[in-house]
Amino acid sequence: MRLLDKVVVITGAGSGVGRACALRFAQEGARIVVADVKDDWAAETVRLIEAAGGSATAVHCDVTVEAEVEAAVQAAVDTYGRLDVMFNNAGITGMVAGPVFEETTLEGWQTLTTVNFGGVFLGCKHAIRQFKAQGGGGTIVNTGSIAGMVGFGSVVYGATKGAVNQITKGLAVECAPHDIRVNAICPGTMPLTNFIMVDPANPFSKPPDDYLDMAAGLQPNGRYVTAEDCAEAALFLASDESRNITGVLLPVDGGYVAR
Ligand SMILES: NC(=O)c1ccc[n+]([C@@H]2O[C@H](COP(=O)([O-])OP(=O)(O)OC[C@H]3O[C@@H](n4cnc5c(N)ncnc54)[C@H](O)[C@@H]3O)[C@@H](O)[C@H]2O)c1
């Protein structure tokens, strides 16, 4: 019960890292607002949590729309009375902007920036407002990426994640006097989420073995990263166990950025 009675909003909780964190946090006693742009995926996360005996509610939330991010925070207050943890996790692949930098369109750049950085900006903004209004501090966890720490190959995507990593550190300093902690997990390659769907017609389906082998081979330890790996790291950063840790970018990457 490492998050007993904590109220947590998780964006992008309909799939992948967000869903794994929602399930894991609920197991530890948290009450979860499952925020996602895909309503049916969010509803399924709530169903899985409730089937396991946990407590959760789904809200429609496009993280690029300020009113919807604000409403997700308000849903935590209206449903469970307060907000303890804001987990800004929603993000999209750099493939939307194309694989080669100089062929990136302005529209692709804008989409990536608005979702990956803008969504974190809005989530932090409205969480901090709520934390200050209710008093007693609070915790923010962001999902960055190793692509925001080193050159990875998807340049615009990496730049949006570099911005997420930097807002994490900047806010950690600015908010420390208010007992608001701000940390990030920085995952390596996770081929089992819906991030880069090998078969877009079949979300949540397992990619072929050769693709999984390729993904595993990117990490020095020869293992691909899973959403469940990220959930364990995020659980620590969300819980009071990390009460004196803020401004940290925690790689969950099998040693990728240590090379
Ligand atoms: N999969 C990887 O290899 C990898 C590596 C490093 C970092 N990440 C990051 O991890 C995070 C989670 O990705 P994932 O791998 O679980 O992918 P995923 O596609 O399985 O999950 C992302 C979720 O975010 C939701 N989402 C997308 N756009 C949204 C929006 N505008 N508003 C609200 N929700 C939105 C999707 O509906 C989905 O449920 C992202 O921030 C991603 O950038 C992924």
The ligand as an SDF file (V2000), in Angstrom:
LIG
                    3D

 44 48  0  0  0  0  0  0  0  0999 V2000
    7.3830    3.1300  -26.4590 N   0  0  0  0  0  0  0  0  0  0  0  0
    8.6190    3.6290  -26.4240 C   0  0  0  0  0  0  0  0  0  0  0  0
    9.5560    3.0880  -27.0070 O   0  0  0  0  0  0  0  0  0  0  0  0
    8.8810    4.8780  -25.6180 C   0  0  0  0  0  0  0  0  0  0  0  0
   10.2070    5.1850  -25.2870 C   0  0  0  0  0  0  0  0  0  0  0  0
   10.4670    6.3100  -24.5260 C   0  0  0  0  0  0  0  0  0  0  0  0
    9.4230    7.1160  -24.0920 C   0  0  0  0  0  0  0  0  0  0  0  0
    8.1310    6.8030  -24.4410 N   0  0  0  0  0  0  0  0  0  0  0  0
    7.0640    7.6760  -23.9480 C   0  0  0  0  0  0  0  0  0  0  0  0
    6.2160    6.9350  -23.0910 O   0  0  0  0  0  0  0  0  0  0  0  0
    4.9420    7.5810  -23.0450 C   0  0  0  0  0  0  0  0  0  0  0  0
    3.8550    6.5280  -23.1820 C   0  0  0  0  0  0  0  0  0  0  0  0
    3.9930    5.9190  -24.4420 O   0  0  0  0  0  0  0  0  0  0  0  0
    3.6570    4.3760  -24.6550 P   0  0  0  0  0  0  0  0  0  0  0  0
    4.8800    3.7230  -25.1750 O   0  0  0  0  0  0  0  0  0  0  0  0
    2.9750    3.8430  -23.4760 O   0  0  0  0  0  0  0  0  0  0  0  0
    2.6680    4.5070  -25.9200 O   0  0  0  0  0  0  0  0  0  0  0  0
    1.1310    4.1380  -26.1160 P   0  0  0  0  0  0  0  0  0  0  0  0
    0.8140    4.6100  -27.4940 O   0  0  0  0  0  0  0  0  0  0  0  0
    0.8940    2.6980  -25.7870 O   0  0  0  0  0  0  0  0  0  0  0  0
    0.3630    5.0150  -25.0330 O   0  0  0  0  0  0  0  0  0  0  0  0
    0.1880    6.4030  -25.2040 C   0  0  0  0  0  0  0  0  0  0  0  0
   -1.1990    6.7890  -24.7270 C   0  0  0  0  0  0  0  0  0  0  0  0
   -1.3150    8.2090  -24.8580 O   0  0  0  0  0  0  0  0  0  0  0  0
   -2.5680    8.5120  -25.4350 C   0  0  0  0  0  0  0  0  0  0  0  0
   -2.5020    9.7960  -26.1190 N   0  0  0  0  0  0  0  0  0  0  0  0
   -1.8990   10.0760  -27.3040 C   0  0  0  0  0  0  0  0  0  0  0  0
   -2.1070   11.3720  -27.6080 N   0  0  0  0  0  0  0  0  0  0  0  0
   -2.8380   11.9000  -26.6100 C   0  0  0  0  0  0  0  0  0  0  0  0
   -3.3840   13.1840  -26.3590 C   0  0  0  0  0  0  0  0  0  0  0  0
   -3.2240   14.2070  -27.2230 N   0  0  0  0  0  0  0  0  0  0  0  0
   -4.0770   13.3860  -25.2060 N   0  0  0  0  0  0  0  0  0  0  0  0
   -4.2710   12.3600  -24.3370 C   0  0  0  0  0  0  0  0  0  0  0  0
   -3.8070   11.1350  -24.5340 N   0  0  0  0  0  0  0  0  0  0  0  0
   -3.0910   10.9050  -25.6530 C   0  0  0  0  0  0  0  0  0  0  0  0
   -2.8530    7.3510  -26.3770 C   0  0  0  0  0  0  0  0  0  0  0  0
   -4.2440    7.2570  -26.6730 O   0  0  0  0  0  0  0  0  0  0  0  0
   -2.3270    6.1720  -25.5680 C   0  0  0  0  0  0  0  0  0  0  0  0
   -3.3250    5.6470  -24.7210 O   0  0  0  0  0  0  0  0  0  0  0  0
    4.9520    8.6400  -24.1430 C   0  0  0  0  0  0  0  0  0  0  0  0
    5.1730    9.9130  -23.5800 O   0  0  0  0  0  0  0  0  0  0  0  0
    6.1580    8.2430  -24.9980 C   0  0  0  0  0  0  0  0  0  0  0  0
    6.7130    9.3410  -25.6580 O   0  0  0  0  0  0  0  0  0  0  0  0
    7.8420    5.6990  -25.1820 C   0  0  0  0  0  0  0  0  0  0  0  0
  1  2  1  0
  2  3  2  0
  2  4  1  0
  4  5  1  0
  4 44  2  0
  5  6  2  0
  6  7  1  0
  7  8  2  0
  8  9  1  0
  8 44  1  0
  9 10  1  0
  9 42  1  0
 10 11  1  0
 11 12  1  0
 11 40  1  0
 12 13  1  0
 13 14  1  0
 14 15  2  0
 14 16  1  0
 14 17  1  0
 17 18  1  0
 18 19  2  0
 18 20  1  0
 18 21  1  0
 21 22  1  0
 22 23  1  0
 23 24  1  0
 23 38  1  0
 24 25  1  0
 25 26  1  0
 25 36  1  0
 26 27  1  0
 26 35  1  0
 27 28  2  0
 28 29  1  0
 29 30  1  0
 29 35  2  0
 30 31  1  0
 30 32  2  0
 32 33  1  0
 33 34  2  0
 34 35  1  0
 36 37  1  0
 36 38  1  0
 38 39  1  0
 40 41  1  0
 40 42  1  0
 42 43  1  0
M  CHG  2   8   1  16  -1
M  END
$$$$
